[in-house]
Amino acid sequence: MLEGSRSLLTQREIQEKLSNEDLDELLRLWWTEQGAEKRRDLDLIASVIPFSTEAPLRVLDLGCGPGDVARAIYARFPRSRIDCVDRDAFLISICIGVNRREGVPAQHFVRDLWDADWHQGFEPRYNVVATANAFHWLDALRVAQVFQDVWDLLRPGGVFVFAEPACSEERFAPGFAQWKARQPPRYSRGHWERFWNRANEILGYDHTKLLGSRDSRLDDSLPVSGWMQFLKNARFESIDVLLRDGDEVILAAAKP
Ligand SMILES: C[S@@+](CC[C@H](N)C(=O)[O-])C[C@H]1O[C@@H](n2cnc3c(N)ncnc32)[C@H](O)[C@@H]1O
């Protein structure tokens, strides 16, 4: 079993179980689970990366899951090389399967961001670090440390782009909650269950029991200003709120 993996099967065993049809079905179920806004988010994340589309970028996708962020960036920067990191052996197996099938030049690492040495062996040469909906699985102290790691791993001039859940500031919370209740919900328990029921069928055990049970985590307890403060504390500049909706914020920042 790979270091950091929490699976009952090795990552390779999971990969061998995933047929092309399984990959297609799982991706479809994943996109439904991730909500209609996911495509917009990926498009925005890839679009703001301020480099030539011909540039041979080094890209790091943290908490890659099935790899949507990496592939969205690769689609715009076809000379990029991607490193994908996730602690979950099943989700990263989907990522590996789809990346190999689509010829995305990526390396995949089963690592846990709770571990101080999650980036062991990585060289500090990334032009882009990107993440969608993974940091909120950490607590505030760990996010601060991981943002510092991201800073260290970026080249000067590199950029950090991420989408994460965000609440409103306390003063605006009641009205914001009322407004949000009138919006179509992005996520549904049913969609989550459909993805994981199919995953469990393929795997032959209940993989959801392995998902992050030991963590205390941020979830959506942090307002946009909190995410920005983490960036400022790690010395990032050009911090920009690219988008904010009822569920999340997308932020970008640069290492000068
Ligand atoms: C909601 S999914 C998002 C996946 C992917 N970024 C996407 O947009 O489809 C959250 C991902 O974060 C990963 N994750 C959560 N905590 C993690 C940790 N401590 N270390 C590494 N990955 C983690 C999960 O395994 C999962 O793949």
The ligand as an ORCA input file, in Angstrom:
! r2SCAN-3c Opt
* xyz 0 1
  C     -14.286     17.931     -2.534
  S     -12.906     16.989     -3.045
  C     -12.263     18.013     -4.339
  C     -11.379     17.259     -5.273
  C     -10.866     18.023     -6.471
  N     -10.055     19.155     -6.073
  C     -11.971     18.465     -7.384
  O     -12.152     19.664     -7.545
  O     -12.676     17.610     -7.917
  C     -11.745     17.224     -1.722
  C     -10.459     16.464     -1.953
  O      -9.515     16.840     -0.960
  C      -8.830     15.675     -0.559
  N      -8.279     15.889      0.776
  C      -8.964     16.190      1.887
  N      -8.133     16.276      2.940
  C      -6.889     16.022      2.467
  C      -5.606     15.953      3.061
  N      -5.459     16.126      4.372
  N      -4.550     15.666      2.286
  C      -4.693     15.460      0.958
  N      -5.886     15.493      0.339
  C      -6.980     15.781      1.070
  C      -9.893     14.600     -0.585
  O      -9.342     13.306     -0.592
  C     -10.624     14.957     -1.861
  O     -10.063     14.363     -2.977
*
